[in-house]
Amino acid sequence: MKRTFVENLAAILEYVSVEAIEEFDASGMQRWIRVSLMARKTGTVPREPVLVGPRDPARGLVRVRYEFAGARPSERFTVAGREVEPVHAKDRALVHFDTVSYTERIVWLPEGRDLAVTLDGAERDHQGSVVHVEAAPEAGGGIGREGEREGHAA
């Protein structure tokens, strides 16, 4: 049944423009549905700013999130002009109807001024409200997923 739905969805999406997916909002379509349809139709996700925050001042870390479809892009992170490696990182596959629609990449970086994120050689804009948390990822506490989208657990 799911396989038939996915096949029918692919056939229907051949007749739906990218603009229609981007602009349709008559029923208050949730963002994750729009991104999933875009990824299924084009093999890419909308180019949006990388999200920054919250921060963990006790460990001097800040969370950075972005989404991608297909293979993970090459990444380069700099803080105050120096290249840094993620202290913690994971990819979270967003699965719908037994197939991966797109992936959310979550990294925790050393906190500092002038954060720059480069994906596949292109510097990306970033945005977010950086808020404090009480514990880093390995401690399991305090790190919530503000704005988490409903209905698409991995």
TAKATA-V754910 format. One record per residue. N is the residue number from 1. RES is the residue in one small letter. PHI is phi as a letter, one per 40 degrees, with the letter a starting at -180 (none if undefined). Layout:
# TAKATA-V754910
n:N res:RES phi:PHI
n:N res:RES phi:PHI
This chain:
# TAKATA-V754910
n:1 res:m phi:none
n:2 res:k phi:c
n:3 res:r phi:c
n:4 res:t phi:c
n:5 res:f phi:c
n:6 res:v phi:c
n:7 res:e phi:c
n:8 res:n phi:c
n:9 res:l phi:c
n:10 res:a phi:c
n:11 res:a phi:c
n:12 res:i phi:c
n:13 res:l phi:c
n:14 res:e phi:c
n:15 res:y phi:b
n:16 res:v phi:b
n:17 res:s phi:c
n:18 res:v phi:d
n:19 res:e phi:c
n:20 res:a phi:c
n:21 res:i phi:c
n:22 res:e phi:c
n:23 res:e phi:c
n:24 res:f phi:c
n:25 res:d phi:a
n:26 res:a phi:c
n:27 res:s phi:b
n:28 res:g phi:g
n:29 res:m phi:d
n:30 res:q phi:c
n:31 res:r phi:d
n:32 res:w phi:c
n:33 res:i phi:c
n:34 res:r phi:c
n:35 res:v phi:c
n:36 res:s phi:c
n:37 res:l phi:c
n:38 res:m phi:c
n:39 res:a phi:c
n:40 res:r phi:c
n:41 res:k phi:c
n:42 res:t phi:b
n:43 res:g phi:g
n:44 res:t phi:b
n:45 res:v phi:b
n:46 res:p phi:d
n:47 res:r phi:c
n:48 res:e phi:b
n:49 res:p phi:c
n:50 res:v phi:c
n:51 res:l phi:c
n:52 res:v phi:b
n:53 res:g phi:h
n:54 res:p phi:c
n:55 res:r phi:b
n:56 res:d phi:b
n:57 res:p phi:c
n:58 res:a phi:c
n:59 res:r phi:b
n:60 res:g phi:g
n:61 res:l phi:b
n:62 res:v phi:b
n:63 res:r phi:c
n:64 res:v phi:b
n:65 res:r phi:b
n:66 res:y phi:a
n:67 res:e phi:b
n:68 res:f phi:a
n:69 res:a phi:b
n:70 res:g phi:g
n:71 res:a phi:c
n:72 res:r phi:c
n:73 res:p phi:c
n:74 res:s phi:c
n:75 res:e phi:b
n:76 res:r phi:a
n:77 res:f phi:b
n:78 res:t phi:b
n:79 res:v phi:b
n:80 res:a phi:f
n:81 res:g phi:g
n:82 res:r phi:b
n:83 res:e phi:c
n:84 res:v phi:b
n:85 res:e phi:b
n:86 res:p phi:c
n:87 res:v phi:c
n:88 res:h phi:b
n:89 res:a phi:a
n:90 res:k phi:a
n:91 res:d phi:b
n:92 res:r phi:b
n:93 res:a phi:c
n:94 res:l phi:b
n:95 res:v phi:b
n:96 res:h phi:b
n:97 res:f phi:f
n:98 res:d phi:g
n:99 res:t phi:b
n:100 res:v phi:c
n:101 res:s phi:c
n:102 res:y phi:a
n:103 res:t phi:b
n:104 res:e phi:b
n:105 res:r phi:b
n:106 res:i phi:b
n:107 res:v phi:b
n:108 res:w phi:b
n:109 res:l phi:b
n:110 res:p phi:d
n:111 res:e phi:c
n:112 res:g phi:i
n:113 res:r phi:c
n:114 res:d phi:f
n:115 res:l phi:c
n:116 res:a phi:b
n:117 res:v phi:b
n:118 res:t phi:b
n:119 res:l phi:b
n:120 res:d phi:f
n:121 res:g phi:g
n:122 res:a phi:b
n:123 res:e phi:c
n:124 res:r phi:b
n:125 res:d phi:c
n:126 res:h phi:b
n:127 res:q phi:a
n:128 res:g phi:i
n:129 res:s phi:c
n:130 res:v phi:c
n:131 res:v phi:b
n:132 res:h phi:c
n:133 res:v phi:b
n:134 res:e phi:c
n:135 res:a phi:a
n:136 res:a phi:c
n:137 res:p phi:d
n:138 res:e phi:c
n:139 res:a phi:c
n:140 res:g phi:g
n:141 res:g phi:b
n:142 res:g phi:g
n:143 res:i phi:c
n:144 res:g phi:c
n:145 res:r phi:b
n:146 res:e phi:d
n:147 res:g phi:g
n:148 res:e phi:d
n:149 res:r phi:c
n:150 res:e phi:c
n:151 res:g phi:g
n:152 res:h phi:a
n:153 res:a phi:c
n:154 res:a phi:c
